[in-house]
């Protein structure tokens, strides 16, 4: 799946990077699943300013 997505974007992934890309993709999929569990109503105000 990672190689197919990379090819669709015109990217070449070296074999040495593949395990890292797959690991990062798995981690991001986990974060996505966590975010999808949060209910955000349409009434939420957007953040007006970000201060780190």
N, CA, C, O and CB atoms as a CASP TS submission, in Angstrom:
PFRMAT TS
TARGET T0000
AUTHOR 0000-0000-0000
METHOD Language model
MODEL 1
PARENT N/A
ATOM      1  N   UNK     1       0.827  -1.189   0.000  1.00  0.00           N
ATOM      2  CA  UNK     1       0.000   0.000   0.000  1.00  0.00           C
ATOM      3  C   UNK     1       0.876   1.260   0.000  1.00  0.00           C
ATOM      4  O   UNK     1       0.585   2.225  -0.707  1.00  0.00           O
ATOM      5  CB  UNK     1      -0.944  -0.006   1.214  1.00  0.00           C
ATOM      6  N   UNK     2       1.940   1.241   0.791  1.00  0.00           N
ATOM      7  CA  UNK     2       2.829   2.403   0.855  1.00  0.00           C
ATOM      8  C   UNK     2       3.463   2.655  -0.505  1.00  0.00           C
ATOM      9  O   UNK     2       3.526   3.798  -0.958  1.00  0.00           O
ATOM     10  CB  UNK     2       3.922   2.199   1.926  1.00  0.00           C
ATOM     11  N   UNK     3       3.927   1.612  -1.151  1.00  0.00           N
ATOM     12  CA  UNK     3       4.547   1.782  -2.469  1.00  0.00           C
ATOM     13  C   UNK     3       3.543   2.291  -3.489  1.00  0.00           C
ATOM     14  O   UNK     3       3.892   3.120  -4.330  1.00  0.00           O
ATOM     15  CB  UNK     3       5.153   0.465  -2.949  1.00  0.00           C
ATOM     16  N   UNK     4       2.307   1.817  -3.436  1.00  0.00           N
ATOM     17  CA  UNK     4       1.280   2.269  -4.377  1.00  0.00           C
ATOM     18  C   UNK     4       0.975   3.747  -4.164  1.00  0.00           C
ATOM     19  O   UNK     4       0.824   4.494  -5.130  1.00  0.00           O
ATOM     20  CB  UNK     4      -0.005   1.431  -4.223  1.00  0.00           C
ATOM     21  N   UNK     5       0.884   4.170  -2.916  1.00  0.00           N
ATOM     22  CA  UNK     5       0.627   5.589  -2.640  1.00  0.00           C
ATOM     23  C   UNK     5       1.793   6.453  -3.085  1.00  0.00           C
ATOM     24  O   UNK     5       1.594   7.527  -3.653  1.00  0.00           O
ATOM     25  CB  UNK     5       0.358   5.806  -1.149  1.00  0.00           C
ATOM     26  N   UNK     6       3.007   5.989  -2.830  1.00  0.00           N
ATOM     27  CA  UNK     6       4.187   6.744  -3.252  1.00  0.00           C
ATOM     28  C   UNK     6       4.213   6.873  -4.768  1.00  0.00           C
ATOM     29  O   UNK     6       4.494   7.949  -5.296  1.00  0.00           O
ATOM     30  CB  UNK     6       5.478   6.068  -2.750  1.00  0.00           C
ATOM     31  N   UNK     7       3.923   5.788  -5.465  1.00  0.00           N
ATOM     32  CA  UNK     7       3.915   5.816  -6.931  1.00  0.00           C
ATOM     33  C   UNK     7       2.856   6.780  -7.448  1.00  0.00           C
ATOM     34  O   UNK     7       3.086   7.488  -8.429  1.00  0.00           O
ATOM     35  CB  UNK     7       3.668   4.408  -7.496  1.00  0.00           C
ATOM     36  N   UNK     8       1.692   6.813  -6.792  1.00  0.00           N
ATOM     37  CA  UNK     8       0.623   7.720  -7.208  1.00  0.00           C
ATOM     38  C   UNK     8       1.045   9.178  -7.053  1.00  0.00           C
ATOM     39  O   UNK     8       0.566  10.047  -7.782  1.00  0.00           O
ATOM     40  CB  UNK     8      -0.647   7.452  -6.398  1.00  0.00           C
ATOM     41  N   UNK     9       1.940   9.444  -6.103  1.00  0.00           N
ATOM     42  CA  UNK     9       2.447  10.800  -5.882  1.00  0.00           C
ATOM     43  C   UNK     9       3.720  11.087  -6.665  1.00  0.00           C
ATOM     44  O   UNK     9       4.260  12.191  -6.603  1.00  0.00           O
ATOM     45  CB  UNK     9       2.703  11.020  -4.411  1.00  0.00           C
ATOM     46  N   UNK    10       4.194  10.093  -7.398  1.00  0.00           N
ATOM     47  CA  UNK    10       5.414  10.259  -8.178  1.00  0.00           C
ATOM     48  C   UNK    10       6.673  10.210  -7.330  1.00  0.00           C
ATOM     49  O   UNK    10       7.700  10.773  -7.709  1.00  0.00           O
ATOM     50  CB  UNK    10       5.366  11.554  -8.923  1.00  0.00           C
ATOM     51  N   UNK    11       6.601   9.535  -6.175  1.00  0.00           N
ATOM     52  CA  UNK    11       7.750   9.421  -5.283  1.00  0.00           C
ATOM     53  C   UNK    11       8.411   8.060  -5.419  1.00  0.00           C
ATOM     54  O   UNK    11       7.754   7.059  -5.707  1.00  0.00           O
ATOM     55  CB  UNK    11       7.330   9.659  -3.835  1.00  0.00           C
ATOM     56  N   UNK    12       9.701   8.040  -5.211  1.00  0.00           N
ATOM     57  CA  UNK    12      10.457   6.795  -5.176  1.00  0.00           C
ATOM     58  C   UNK    12      10.938   6.583  -3.751  1.00  0.00           C
ATOM     59  O   UNK    12      11.607   7.450  -3.188  1.00  0.00           O
ATOM     60  CB  UNK    12      11.656   6.820  -6.183  1.00  0.00           C
ATOM     61  N   UNK    13      10.608   5.444  -3.162  1.00  0.00           N
ATOM     62  CA  UNK    13      11.035   5.125  -1.806  1.00  0.00           C
ATOM     63  C   UNK    13      12.148   4.077  -1.863  1.00  0.00           C
ATOM     64  O   UNK    13      11.926   2.953  -2.314  1.00  0.00           O
ATOM     65  CB  UNK    13       9.837   4.616  -0.951  1.00  0.00           C
ATOM     66  N   UNK    14      13.341   4.449  -1.405  1.00  0.00           N
ATOM     67  CA  UNK    14      14.426   3.463  -1.365  1.00  0.00           C
ATOM     68  C   UNK    14      14.088   2.335  -0.393  1.00  0.00           C
ATOM     69  O   UNK    14      13.397   2.556   0.602  1.00  0.00           O
ATOM     70  CB  UNK    14      15.756   4.136  -0.960  1.00  0.00           C
ATOM     71  N   UNK    15      14.568   1.142  -0.676  1.00  0.00           N
ATOM     72  CA  UNK    15      14.312  -0.008   0.196  1.00  0.00           C
ATOM     73  C   UNK    15      14.769   0.247   1.626  1.00  0.00           C
ATOM     74  O   UNK    15      14.145  -0.237   2.570  1.00  0.00           O
ATOM     75  CB  UNK    15      15.008  -1.244  -0.351  1.00  0.00           C
ATOM     76  N   UNK    16      15.856   1.005   1.798  1.00  0.00           N
ATOM     77  CA  UNK    16      16.384   1.284   3.132  1.00  0.00           C
ATOM     78  C   UNK    16      15.426   2.140   3.965  1.00  0.00           C
ATOM     79  O   UNK    16      15.516   2.145   5.193  1.00  0.00           O
ATOM     80  CB  UNK    16      17.731   1.980   3.020  1.00  0.00           C
ATOM     81  N   UNK    17      14.520   2.857   3.318  1.00  0.00           N
ATOM     82  CA  UNK    17      13.581   3.735   4.023  1.00  0.00           C
ATOM     83  C   UNK    17      12.219   3.094   4.252  1.00  0.00           C
ATOM     84  O   UNK    17      11.410   3.612   5.022  1.00  0.00           O
ATOM     85  CB  UNK    17      13.403   5.015   3.253  1.00  0.00           C
ATOM     86  N   UNK    18      11.963   1.981   3.594  1.00  0.00           N
ATOM     87  CA  UNK    18      10.618   1.404   3.591  1.00  0.00           C
ATOM     88  C   UNK    18      10.110   1.068   4.994  1.00  0.00           C
ATOM     89  O   UNK    18       8.966   1.392   5.314  1.00  0.00           O
ATOM     90  CB  UNK    18      10.601   0.157   2.737  1.00  0.00           C
ATOM     91  N   UNK    19      10.919   0.434   5.836  1.00  0.00           N
ATOM     92  CA  UNK    19      10.461   0.064   7.183  1.00  0.00           C
ATOM     93  C   UNK    19      10.098   1.307   8.000  1.00  0.00           C
ATOM     94  O   UNK    19       9.114   1.292   8.740  1.00  0.00           O
ATOM     95  CB  UNK    19      11.550  -0.750   7.915  1.00  0.00           C
ATOM     96  N   UNK    20      10.870   2.363   7.876  1.00  0.00           N
ATOM     97  CA  UNK    20      10.568   3.603   8.584  1.00  0.00           C
ATOM     98  C   UNK    20       9.281   4.241   8.103  1.00  0.00           C
ATOM     99  O   UNK    20       8.488   4.735   8.905  1.00  0.00           O
ATOM    100  CB  UNK    20      11.702   4.578   8.430  1.00  0.00           C
ATOM    101  N   UNK    21       9.071   4.233   6.803  1.00  0.00           N
ATOM    102  CA  UNK    21       7.847   4.803   6.235  1.00  0.00           C
ATOM    103  C   UNK    21       6.634   3.994   6.682  1.00  0.00           C
ATOM    104  O   UNK    21       5.603   4.563   7.041  1.00  0.00           O
ATOM    105  CB  UNK    21       7.928   4.845   4.690  1.00  0.00           C
ATOM    106  N   UNK    22       6.753   2.678   6.663  1.00  0.00           N
ATOM    107  CA  UNK    22       5.650   1.818   7.099  1.00  0.00           C
ATOM    108  C   UNK    22       5.362   2.032   8.579  1.00  0.00           C
ATOM    109  O   UNK    22       4.198   2.118   8.970  1.00  0.00           O
ATOM    110  CB  UNK    22       5.976   0.337   6.829  1.00  0.00           C
ATOM    111  N   UNK    23       6.394   2.117   9.404  1.00  0.00           N
ATOM    112  CA  UNK    23       6.210   2.353  10.831  1.00  0.00           C
ATOM    113  C   UNK    23       5.534   3.687  11.103  1.00  0.00           C
ATOM    114  O   UNK    23       4.641   3.775  11.945  1.00  0.00           O
ATOM    115  CB  UNK    23       7.543   2.298  11.545  1.00  0.00           C
ATOM    116  N   UNK    24       5.962   4.732  10.386  1.00  0.00           N
ATOM    117  CA  UNK    24       5.357   6.044  10.562  1.00  0.00           C
ATOM    118  C   UNK    24       3.912   6.046  10.084  1.00  0.00           C
ATOM    119  O   UNK    24       3.057   6.676  10.708  1.00  0.00           O
ATOM    120  CB  UNK    24       6.160   7.106   9.816  1.00  0.00           C
ATOM    121  N   UNK    25       3.628   5.358   8.999  1.00  0.00           N
ATOM    122  CA  UNK    25       2.260   5.261   8.493  1.00  0.00           C
ATOM    123  C   UNK    25       1.359   4.562   9.506  1.00  0.00           C
ATOM    124  O   UNK    25       0.226   4.988   9.730  1.00  0.00           O
ATOM    125  CB  UNK    25       2.233   4.511   7.152  1.00  0.00           C
ATOM    126  N   UNK    26       1.855   3.498  10.115  1.00  0.00           N
ATOM    127  CA  UNK    26       1.075   2.805  11.152  1.00  0.00           C
ATOM    128  C   UNK    26       0.794   3.723  12.331  1.00  0.00           C
ATOM    129  O   UNK    26      -0.319   3.730  12.857  1.00  0.00           O
ATOM    130  CB  UNK    26       1.815   1.550  11.634  1.00  0.00           C
ATOM    131  N   UNK    27       1.782   4.491  12.749  1.00  0.00           N
ATOM    132  CA  UNK    27       1.613   5.417  13.863  1.00  0.00           C
ATOM    133  C   UNK    27       0.581   6.493  13.526  1.00  0.00           C
ATOM    134  O   UNK    27      -0.281   6.809  14.346  1.00  0.00           O
ATOM    135  CB  UNK    27       2.955   6.064  14.228  1.00  0.00           C
ATOM    136  N   UNK    28       0.669   7.049  12.333  1.00  0.00           N
ATOM    137  CA  UNK    28      -0.291   8.072  11.921  1.00  0.00           C
ATOM    138  C   UNK    28      -1.703   7.502  11.802  1.00  0.00           C
ATOM    139  O   UNK    28      -2.674   8.189  12.118  1.00  0.00           O
ATOM    140  CB  UNK    28       0.135   8.689  10.591  1.00  0.00           C
ATOM    141  N   UNK    29      -1.827   6.258  11.350  1.00  0.00           N
ATOM    142  CA  UNK    29      -3.144   5.620  11.301  1.00  0.00           C
ATOM    143  C   UNK    29      -3.724   5.459  12.703  1.00  0.00           C
ATOM    144  O   UNK    29      -4.931   5.610  12.896  1.00  0.00           O
ATOM    145  CB  UNK    29      -3.051   4.252  10.609  1.00  0.00           C
ATOM    146  N   UNK    30      -2.872   5.154  13.681  1.00  0.00           N
ATOM    147  CA  UNK    30      -3.307   5.045  15.074  1.00  0.00           C
ATOM    148  C   UNK    30      -3.811   6.399  15.581  1.00  0.00           C
ATOM    149  O   UNK    30      -4.864   6.469  16.215  1.00  0.00           O
ATOM    150  CB  UNK    30      -2.150   4.531  15.967  1.00  0.00           C
ATOM    151  N   UNK    31      -3.064   7.476  15.303  1.00  0.00           N
ATOM    152  CA  UNK    31      -3.491   8.811  15.717  1.00  0.00           C
ATOM    153  C   UNK    31      -4.802   9.204  15.038  1.00  0.00           C
ATOM    154  O   UNK    31      -5.663   9.828  15.659  1.00  0.00           O
ATOM    155  CB  UNK    31      -2.403   9.841  15.397  1.00  0.00           C
ATOM    156  N   UNK    32      -4.952   8.845  13.782  1.00  0.00           N
ATOM    157  CA  UNK    32      -6.190   9.135  13.067  1.00  0.00           C
ATOM    158  C   UNK    32      -7.373   8.450  13.729  1.00  0.00           C
ATOM    159  O   UNK    32      -8.435   9.053  13.884  1.00  0.00           O
ATOM    160  CB  UNK    32      -6.080   8.699  11.609  1.00  0.00           C
ATOM    161  N   UNK    33      -7.197   7.198  14.118  1.00  0.00           N
ATOM    162  CA  UNK    33      -8.270   6.463  14.796  1.00  0.00           C
ATOM    163  C   UNK    33      -8.636   7.133  16.117  1.00  0.00           C
ATOM    164  O   UNK    33      -9.814   7.194  16.468  1.00  0.00           O
ATOM    165  CB  UNK    33      -7.853   5.002  15.042  1.00  0.00           C
ATOM    166  N   UNK    34      -7.649   7.635  16.850  1.00  0.00           N
ATOM    167  CA  UNK    34      -7.933   8.338  18.105  1.00  0.00           C
ATOM    168  C   UNK    34      -8.723   9.614  17.852  1.00  0.00           C
ATOM    169  O   UNK    34      -9.681   9.903  18.570  1.00  0.00           O
ATOM    170  CB  UNK    34      -6.631   8.666  18.842  1.00  0.00           C
ATOM    171  N   UNK    35      -8.331  10.382  16.836  1.00  0.00           N
ATOM    172  CA  UNK    35      -9.020  11.634  16.530  1.00  0.00           C
ATOM    173  C   UNK    35     -10.457  11.398  16.065  1.00  0.00           C
ATOM    174  O   UNK    35     -11.348  12.198  16.349  1.00  0.00           O
ATOM    175  CB  UNK    35      -8.252  12.404  15.464  1.00  0.00           C
ATOM    176  N   UNK    36     -10.671  10.311  15.360  1.00  0.00           N
ATOM    177  CA  UNK    36     -12.020  10.016  14.870  1.00  0.00           C
ATOM    178  C   UNK    36     -12.984   9.672  16.002  1.00  0.00           C
ATOM    179  O   UNK    36     -14.198   9.684  15.802  1.00  0.00           O
ATOM    180  CB  UNK    36     -11.972   8.871  13.874  1.00  0.00           C
ATOM    181  N   UNK    37     -12.461   9.367  17.179  1.00  0.00           N
ATOM    182  CA  UNK    37     -13.311   9.050  18.324  1.00  0.00           C
ATOM    183  C   UNK    37     -13.807  10.306  19.035  1.00  0.00           C
ATOM    184  O   UNK    37     -14.709  10.220  19.869  1.00  0.00           O
ATOM    185  CB  UNK    37     -12.555   8.170  19.304  1.00  0.00           C
ATOM    186  N   UNK    38     -13.239  11.464  18.724  1.00  0.00           N
ATOM    187  CA  UNK    38     -13.608  12.717  19.380  1.00  0.00           C
ATOM    188  C   UNK    38     -14.752  13.359  18.616  1.00  0.00           C
ATOM    189  O   UNK    38     -14.674  13.553  17.403  1.00  0.00           O
ATOM    190  CB  UNK    38     -12.396  13.683  19.467  1.00  0.00           C
ATOM    191  N   UNK    39     -15.802  13.684  19.331  1.00  0.00           N
ATOM    192  CA  UNK    39     -16.946  14.335  18.711  1.00  0.00           C
ATOM    193  C   UNK    39     -16.758  15.848  18.772  1.00  0.00           C
ATOM    194  O   UNK    39     -16.648  16.423  19.855  1.00  0.00           O
ATOM    195  CB  UNK    39     -18.268  13.915  19.405  1.00  0.00           C
ATOM    196  N   UNK    40     -16.723  16.477  17.630  1.00  0.00           N
ATOM    197  CA  UNK    40     -16.590  17.932  17.560  1.00  0.00           C
ATOM    198  C   UNK    40     -17.831  18.504  16.878  1.00  0.00           C
ATOM    199  O   UNK    40     -18.001  18.363  15.667  1.00  0.00           O
ATOM    200  CB  UNK    40     -15.288  18.347  16.793  1.00  0.00           C
ATOM    201  N   UNK    41     -18.686  19.141  17.654  1.00  0.00           N
ATOM    202  CA  UNK    41     -19.892  19.710  17.044  1.00  0.00           C
ATOM    203  C   UNK    41     -19.541  20.896  16.136  1.00  0.00           C
ATOM    204  O   UNK    41     -18.468  21.486  16.259  1.00  0.00           O
ATOM    205  CB  UNK    41     -20.887  20.155  18.139  1.00  0.00           C
ATOM    206  N   UNK    42     -20.438  21.228  15.245  1.00  0.00           N
ATOM    207  CA  UNK    42     -20.216  22.337  14.321  1.00  0.00           C
ATOM    208  C   UNK    42     -20.172  23.689  15.032  1.00  0.00           C
ATOM    209  O   UNK    42     -19.812  24.695  14.421  1.00  0.00           O
ATOM    210  CB  UNK    42     -21.302  22.351  13.266  1.00  0.00           C
ATOM    211  N   UNK    43     -20.529  23.721  16.296  1.00  0.00           N
ATOM    212  CA  UNK    43     -20.565  24.972  17.033  1.00  0.00           C
ATOM    213  C   UNK    43     -19.219  25.350  17.646  1.00  0.00           C
ATOM    214  O   UNK    43     -19.107  26.410  18.262  1.00  0.00           O
ATOM    215  CB  UNK    43     -21.598  24.888  18.110  1.00  0.00           C
ATOM    216  N   UNK    44     -18.206  24.518  17.496  1.00  0.00           N
ATOM    217  CA  UNK    44     -16.884  24.812  18.053  1.00  0.00           C
ATOM    218  C   UNK    44     -16.278  26.015  17.334  1.00  0.00           C
ATOM    219  O   UNK    44     -16.256  26.079  16.105  1.00  0.00           O
ATOM    220  CB  UNK    44     -15.947  23.577  17.935  1.00  0.00           C
ATOM    221  N   UNK    45     -15.791  26.957  18.122  1.00  0.00           N
ATOM    222  CA  UNK    45     -15.130  28.133  17.560  1.00  0.00           C
ATOM    223  C   UNK    45     -13.717  27.751  17.110  1.00  0.00           C
ATOM    224  O   UNK    45     -13.037  26.985  17.793  1.00  0.00           O
ATOM    225  CB  UNK    45     -15.086  29.298  18.600  1.00  0.00           C
ATOM    226  N   UNK    46     -13.278  28.271  15.983  1.00  0.00           N
ATOM    227  CA  UNK    46     -11.899  28.017  15.571  1.00  0.00           C
ATOM    228  C   UNK    46     -10.938  28.783  16.484  1.00  0.00           C
ATOM    229  O   UNK    46     -11.303  29.803  17.070  1.00  0.00           O
ATOM    230  CB  UNK    46     -11.684  28.425  14.085  1.00  0.00           C
ATOM    231  N   UNK    47      -9.740  28.293  16.595  1.00  0.00           N
ATOM    232  CA  UNK    47      -8.734  28.973  17.388  1.00  0.00           C
ATOM    233  C   UNK    47      -8.390  30.294  16.731  1.00  0.00           C
ATOM    234  O   UNK    47      -8.072  30.339  15.542  1.00  0.00           O
ATOM    235  CB  UNK    47      -7.477  28.102  17.557  1.00  0.00           C
ATOM    236  N   UNK    48      -8.454  31.359  17.494  1.00  0.00           N
ATOM    237  CA  UNK    48      -8.168  32.682  16.934  1.00  0.00           C
ATOM    238  C   UNK    48      -6.696  32.957  16.784  1.00  0.00           C
ATOM    239  O   UNK    48      -6.279  33.646  15.853  1.00  0.00           O
ATOM    240  CB  UNK    48      -8.776  33.740  17.788  1.00  0.00           C
ATOM    241  N   UNK    49      -5.912  32.428  17.686  1.00  0.00           N
ATOM    242  CA  UNK    49      -4.478  32.682  17.661  1.00  0.00           C
ATOM    243  C   UNK    49      -3.760  31.525  18.319  1.00  0.00           C
ATOM    244  O   UNK    49      -4.241  30.957  19.299  1.00  0.00           O
ATOM    245  CB  UNK    49      -4.133  34.012  18.364  1.00  0.00           C
ATOM    246  N   UNK    50      -2.618  31.183  17.780  1.00  0.00           N
ATOM    247  CA  UNK    50      -1.817  30.099  18.346  1.00  0.00           C
ATOM    248  C   UNK    50      -0.542  30.692  18.919  1.00  0.00           C
ATOM    249  O   UNK    50       0.193  31.396  18.226  1.00  0.00           O
ATOM    250  CB  UNK    50      -1.494  29.009  17.276  1.00  0.00           C
ATOM    251  N   UNK    51      -0.285  30.402  20.191  1.00  0.00           N
ATOM    252  CA  UNK    51       0.948  30.819  20.829  1.00  0.00           C
ATOM    253  C   UNK    51       1.611  29.600  21.429  1.00  0.00           C
ATOM    254  O   UNK    51       1.089  29.023  22.383  1.00  0.00           O
ATOM    255  CB  UNK    51       0.689  31.900  21.905  1.00  0.00           C
ATOM    256  N   UNK    52       2.759  29.190  20.890  1.00  0.00           N
ATOM    257  CA  UNK    52       3.403  27.979  21.424  1.00  0.00           C
ATOM    258  C   UNK    52       3.956  28.188  22.819  1.00  0.00           C
ATOM    259  O   UNK    52       4.525  27.265  23.403  1.00  0.00           O
ATOM    260  CB  UNK    52       4.520  27.529  20.503  1.00  0.00           C
TER
END
